[in-house]
Amino acid sequence: MLSRDELRDHLVSTRIAGDVATSRENNLDHYSSLANGDPYYALGLTFDQPWSYRDVLALMAKSAGVVSDPGHRSGQDTIDPDLTIDALDAMAERIAAVLARPRPRILFATGHPTGVLAIHLPLAAFCASRGAQLLSPAEGWTYAGSGFGRPRRIRYLQDVAMLDDRGALVHSHDAAPMRHMLDELGADLPDLVIADHGWAGAAGEAGVPTVAFADCNDPGLFVGEAEGKLDVVVPLDDNVLPRYYAPLTERLVTSVTQAL
């Protein structure tokens, strides 16, 4: 496992954190949209208090490390790699606490099959190796997703839920699939959901213990964390080359193992 300093350097050099690809304009547009009540950016969550644009920006500076200056309106934005590592370690503690139970029930899902799926797959295999029961509710459920109005279907790849569209795994912010999965499970809900995007938001909204990965242009999950609906949100660029996530995943798995 890389040392903290080595991992920080890796996060910055691969742009998982540090100067990330997500532009400042894109971030601020999403923060404004969330503050204006656009449900798309809430990622399946409702909030207990109003969040102004300035409130969201301040939270994202604190939780993800974006530039705090509201006058910085364009160009480069950032994720603080130390916040990424701190949140990874907090996520590891939460996962370890669940794995310490007999036969815990864990549900994995991702809206980023071209990015952070590379974290979910080995983490799911690790949890299964430590005795977790990985859930796969609603496999094959089809609905009219937000992708051009075409039907989308829940599909599992090695116990990680995703959406497919005519056979292609797709990027999605939708919360509807997780809502349906939890409805199918009924009272027998997971002990933990490990997810991102609307999959994580819908689980947190339902009161299921949830840890998540989120980019700096996905403020809804960080607001959910601030209001106590999500346990941990790890800030990172969620769509760099999949192999770049390997050292991050190794730290997460190693930290869980050490905590058990």
Disulfide bonds with the S-S distance in Angstrom:
none
